[in-house]
Amino acid sequence: MSDRRKFVKLSLLSSIAMLAGKRLFAADIPAVAELAVPAVKDSPVVISTWDFGKEANTGAWEILRKGGRALDAVEIGVKIPEADPHNQSVGYGGRPDRDGRVTLDACIMDEHSRCGSVAALEHIVHAISVARLVMEKTPHVMIVGDGALQFALANGFKKENLLTEKSEKEWKEWLKESKYAPQKNIENILPGGAKNHDTIGMVAMDKNGDLSGACTTSGMAYKMHGRVGDSPIIGAGLYVDNEIGAATSTGVGEEVIRIVGSHLVVELMRQGLSPEDACKKAVERIVSRNPQAAKDVQVGFLALNKKGVYGAYALQKGFSYSVKNGNTEETFESKYFYS
């Protein structure tokens, strides 16, 4: 497993000089970040959900620092956790549905409002790259299930078994009770002692001031087969408006879909709110819709505006996000609604 992981990463990052040296632990995460100092002119920035986003940002930054396009940066960036079998919520090694099948959801969006998406895709590690091809090679936005797999194979992707030994073992342990309940805090411990992390969403601005975003996940652990969350849905899990900003989300996708969350965040920024305040308003929308249900789930929003200012907000404590620009390479803990 270790050799395979090294091979996949080396193949993916052959043009990247160095990855982040280690994964962050909770003690490494600094206090809540206030609004960032706006990036200087022509200075790119990339932000992503969770502490593992720091490693993904490193990959994206190699594109941005060379003057590359934000679209290429976000695709390369999120491919890193997609290829990591130790990240059990994205791509290869992701936790399966209740039938033991690993199904992936992903979407991508560029500065021209072009977008592509796949949902319930099996056997393909890099769902994000299939989503990009949907955007670039078809007249459609979303392709799902067997159709998405056929499209991927027709475009040269390799069919693989995404269920690793570790994820299969945890699934079989779960089957003993077969109890499904979304976790209140994404960091909660699943059977077998594993952490239930979540989606990676990433948005970036390149040196030209153009924005793009990507979002990819293996979805809720042990979900019903065929369940799709917010991650591949443009406007819910991801939205980019090159005049205003971009936003992405993580957590229980059903709650995000109900308020079309990422689109809402961007529209709130259009009205003049800062990224953090826009994310907070979106979280408050979830709470106002159903306060009792909101207490039992986690949702986090992350946003970036055209000035290079970023911010985040979550329902519960525990949501972290990672940032990299010419001045900063850090992971922050988001502010949250419920104390």
N, C-alpha and C positions, 0 to 999 in steps of 0.2 A: 504493500500500500504506500509506504514511504517513497519507494523508488518511482512508483507511478505518479505520485503527487509531484515529485521533483521534475519528472519528464514533462508533465503537462504545463507546469509553471515555466520551465525553461523554454518550451516551444512557444508559449503565449507571450513571453516577455523577452524574447531574444534581442529586441532593440532597446530594452530598458536597462540601464546601468546598475541600478540598485533598488531593492525593495526596502520597505521599513523593516527595521531590525527585529521588532518583537510586537506581539499583540498587547494592547493595553489591558490592565486590570483596573478594577474599580478605583483602587487607591491612586492610580495614575491620572485619573480624570479630574481636571481642575474645577473650581467653582463655576457656577453659571456665568456664561459670557454675556455681557451687555452687547448692544449693537456694535458691530465691528466698525473700525475706522474705514471709511470707503477706500476701495483700492485706488491707487494712483492711476493716472491715465495710461492706457495701453498695458495695464497689468492684469493678467488673467487670474481667475480664482475657480476652485472646485470645492464643492461641499457634498457630503454624503451622510446617510443615516448610520448610526451605531459606531462603536469603536473599531470594528473590522473595516469600516469605511476608510480608516487612515491608510491602510495598505492599498486599498483600491484607489484612493486619491493619488498615491505615489505613482501608480501606473498612468493615471490620467494626466498628471502633471508633466510627465515626460513628453507628452504630445503638446500641451499648452506652452511649456517654456520654450519650445522650438518654433513657436508661432503657428502651431497647428490649429485645426478647427475644433470647436467645442464638441461637435457631434462625434468626431473620431475619439476625442478624449473620454467622453462618457462611456462609449462602447468598450474601449480598451480597459477603462477603469473597472467596470462592473464584471467584466470577464474574469477578473482575478478571483473574487469570491465564488463565481460560478464554477471555477475549476478546482476549488479547494474542498476536498472531501471532509475536512474537519469543520467546515461551516455547514451545518445540517439544516439550513433554512433557504439555501440558494444553490441551484444547479446540482452538480455531481455530489452525491452523498446526502442530498436533501431527504428529509423524513418523508415517508410515503403516505398515501391516503389510507383509509381503513382497510382497503383491499390489498395493500402492500405494493401499490404502484406509485412510482415517483412521477408526478406531473408538474410541469413548469409553466409559469406565466411571466410575460415580459412585454415591455413597450419602450419605444424610443421616439423622441420628437425633436425637430431641429428649429432653426431660427426662421424658417419660411413656413412654419405651421405644418410641415409635412410630418406624418407620423405613421408608425407601423406597430403591430401588436400580434402576439401569439398567446393562446391560452390552452390549458390542458394538453400541453405538448409533452410527449414521452420520448425517451431514448436519445435525446440530443442535449449535450452539455451546455452549449452556448445558445440559450433561447434568445438572448438579446441580439445576437447576430442574425438569427432567423427573422426576428422582428424588423431589423433594419432592411433586410432584403424584401420583406413584405412592403415596406415603405417605398423602396427604390425600384422594385421590379414588377409590382402589381398595381392595379387600379383600386385595390382594397386597403382598408386600415387594419382589419383583424381577420386572422385565420386561426381555426381552433381544431383540437383533437387530431384525428387521423389525417384530416386535410393539411394541417400544419406539419405533421410528420412527413407526409408525401412531398410537400413543397420543399422541406429541408433536404430530404434525400435527393430530390431532383436537382438541387443546387449544390450538391457535393458534400453535404454534411454526413458524418459517420454515425451509424446507429450503434449505441452503446447501452450497457446495463448501468443505470444510474444508482441502483440500490446497493450501497456498500454493506459490508458485513456488520459494521457497527449499527447502521440505521435499521438493518433487518432485525438485528438482535433486540433493539429497543422496541420495534414494532411488535415483535412476538411477545415481548413482556407486556406491552399495552393490551394485546389481545386477551389476556387473562381476565380483564375486567371490561375491556372495550368501552370505557367511559370517555365520552368526548365533552369537554367543556373548555372554551377559550380562556386563556390565562389572564388574570387581572393585570399582572405585570409581566412583560415579555421576558424578564430574567428569571421567572419562576422555574423550578426544577421539575423535569419530567421523570417518569419511571426510568430507573437505571442511573439517576443522578445527572442527567444531561440538562443543559440550559436550553430553553426554547427561545432562541433568538429569532430574528425576523428578516423581512425584506431588506434589500439594499436599494435605496433610491439615491440618485446622484444628479446634480445639476451643475453646470459649469458655464463660465463666460470666458471667451478667448480674447486675444489682444485686440481684435477688431470690435469688441463689445458685443459680439453675437452670443446668444444663449442656446443651449441644448440640454436635454435631460434624458435619463434612462432609469428604468426600474425593473428589477428582476427578482423572482422568488420561486420557491417550491411550495409556497402556500402554507396554510394551517396544517400542522402535523395531524395525521389520522382523520382528515376531513372526509366527507362523503365523496365517493368517486365522481368526478365531473364538477365539483365545486370550484368556482372561480371567484377570487376576491377583487380588490380594487387595483392591484398592481398592473394588470395589462390594460386597464380602462383609461383612455385619455380623458382627462378632466377629473378623474377620481384619484388614481395613484400617481399621476404625473400630469403637469400642464406647463407649457412654455408659451409666453407671449413676448416676442423680441422687443416690443416697445416698452414693456413694463417690468417683467421679471419671470421667474420660474419657481415652481413649487413641487414637492413630492411628499409622500406620506408613508407611514409604516404602522403596523398594528392590526387590529381587527377590521378587515376590509369592508365588511358589511356596513359598518358605521360610517366609513368614509364615502362609500358609494351613495348612501342615503342623502348626503349633503353635497355631493359632487365636490369633494373637499379641496383638491389641489386647484381646480378652477376657481373656487370661491376665494382661496388665499390670494391668487393673482388678481382677481377683481377687486379685492379689498386693498391691495397695494395700488391698484389703478386709482382708487379713491383717495390715496395719499397716506395710507397707513404704512408704517415700517414693516419689514418682514416679520419681526417678532410679534408685533401687535396684530398683524393680519393672521398669523398662525393661531394666536390666542383667541381671536374672534371666531375662527373656524372651530376650535375646540369648544368654545362656549355655545356654538350652534348645536353641536352634538349633545351637550349637556341639556340645553333648553328643550331639545326634541324629546328626550327621555332621560331625565335625571337619574332614575333608579338603575336603568340598564347601563348608563355611562360609568357608574361606580364600579362595575364589575369587569371592565375591559380596559385595554390600553390602546390609545391612538396617539401618534405624534406627527406633527407637520414640520417641514423644513423648507425655507424659502430664501431666494436670492433676488435682489433687484438690480436694475441696470447700473446703479452706482457702485455695485460691488459690495453692498451691505447685505448681511445675512442674518437670519434669526430662526428660532424654533420655539415650539411650545407643545406640551403634551397633556393628556388627561391625568396621567399618574407619574409619580417619581420613577426614574429608571431609564428614561429615553436619553441617549447620548448621540452626538453627531460630530463629525470630523470635518476639519477645514484645512485647506492648503492654498496659500497664495504667495506672493513674493516676500511677505513679512511674517507669515504665520504657518505653523504646522502643528495643530493641536486637536485634541478631542475635548468637547465640552459637554456638560450635563445640562439638559434643557430645563427651563422652568416648567411648572406643571400646575394643573387646576386643583386637584384634590390633595390636601396636605395630610 
